Amino acid sequence: MDNKKKYWYVVQTYSGYENSVKENLLRRIETMQMESSIFQVMIPEELKAEKKADGSMKEKLVKMFPGYVFIEMIVTDESWFVVRNTPGVTGFLGSSGGGTKPIPLFPDEINPILKKCGMLAVQRLNVKEGQKVRVANGPFSGQLVTVETIDHEKGVITTLVEMFGRKTSLSLKFEEIEVL
């Protein structure tokens, strides 16, 4: 883990106290001048459709992870202390206590959450199923393949590649292909 790089971490709170923990954190970041180490505080929420007693539908914001607050930060002794000693914070997820530093979330863990919350743009690819594209990198670099399916949410296409005289399914990320 790079000491000077910012990562997302998960902080445990008492369920129902997420908003007050977020407000406390934002206040402490400002008063203790930690803006250069702690960047974002987020409570992941999504809209859920709910049926009311009269039969009408109502949309409601629901916390995706009750009891947790997500923080983008660079972990230093000072930033760790500020977050850990914020009222309502019970600890970092992935930290065994005793002053050990927390483990950050991997990009494939946090990116779907950020996309769902609208904090990360979903990459669009201007191709259609059946269209030919070129593989940009990896073992099939330079090979032309046919797009079978497109998953815009995951940023992946499924193609057919010829291997050993047979067509084999291959999943590629959007950044691994070139549109012709």
Number of C-alpha atoms within 10 A of each C-alpha: 8 8 9 11 10 17 21 23 22 21 23 19 22 13 12 12 16 24 15 13 24 23 12 16 24 19 13 17 19 11 10 11 11 16 15 10 19 25 16 14 19 18 18 19 16 15 14 13 12 12 11 10 7 6 8 8 12 11 12 12 11 13 16 15 13 17 18 26 23 22 22 18 24 22 24 14 10 13 18 19 12 16 24 18 13 17 14 19 22 16 19 24 18 15 15 12 11 6 11 11 15 18 17 23 17 11 12 9 11 16 17 16 17 16 14 17 17 12 12 13 11 16 13 11 17 6 14 12 13 12 13 17 18 17 21 18 14 9 8 13 12 14 14 19 20 17 21 17 15 20 13 14 12 15 15 19 22 18 23 17 19 13 9 7 7 8 11 11 11 15 16 18 15 20 13 15 21 15 13 9
